[in-house]
Amino acid sequence: MGTTLHTLKAPKGATRNRKRIGRGPGSGTGEQSGKGVKGQKARTGHHGARLGFEGGQMPMQRRFPKKGFKNPFRDAPFAVNVSDLEARFENGTVDLATLQGAGLVPRSQRAVKVLGNGDITKKFTVRAAAFSVAAKEKIEKAGGSAEIVPSKVGGAAEVVTV
């Protein structure tokens, strides 16, 4: 009879029984169960000190002053390289909507900056919020044009009360 899935067994010595802790002195891990003598680390539920705890001294995140904030209305442009344009598009116009449609830019982004990484041979009309010097040169050298358009305004800054 050949080997079938329901008759498979691990080779002898390949598996090991789990260690049963705290089951008497004959087991080798009785008495204190491998935890040593008393102390915080011997207690039930001990999983190490919480993140940032420094043994009771004033922790670093409380020692230093807090500065600054994250501006929710910041319009940081999303970076796209000319090599991405070359790979994803044929000749034509490329703007924020076409980049979002191709999956290069997240739908939540309101501005794009084109960077000059890679080479470009196709003729594009690229409309973006910003261009690096190298990107603009490469696009124009390939016979295309780089047009700067203002980024879309959106979010809570656009709310108008009447």
Secondary structure as GFF3:
##gff-version 3
##sequence-region A 1 162
A	DSSP	three_ten_helix	5	7	.	.	.	ID=ss1
A	DSSP	three_ten_helix	25	27	.	.	.	ID=ss2
A	DSSP	three_ten_helix	40	42	.	.	.	ID=ss3
A	DSSP	alpha_helix	60	63	.	.	.	ID=ss4
A	DSSP	beta_strand	78	81	.	.	.	ID=ss5
A	DSSP	alpha_helix	82	88	.	.	.	ID=ss6
A	DSSP	beta_strand	92	94	.	.	.	ID=ss7
A	DSSP	alpha_helix	96	101	.	.	.	ID=ss8
A	DSSP	beta_strand	112	115	.	.	.	ID=ss9
A	DSSP	beta_strand	124	128	.	.	.	ID=ss10
A	DSSP	beta_strand	130	131	.	.	.	ID=ss11
A	DSSP	alpha_helix	133	141	.	.	.	ID=ss12
A	DSSP	beta_strand	145	148	.	.	.	ID=ss13
A	DSSP	three_ten_helix	155	158	.	.	.	ID=ss14
###
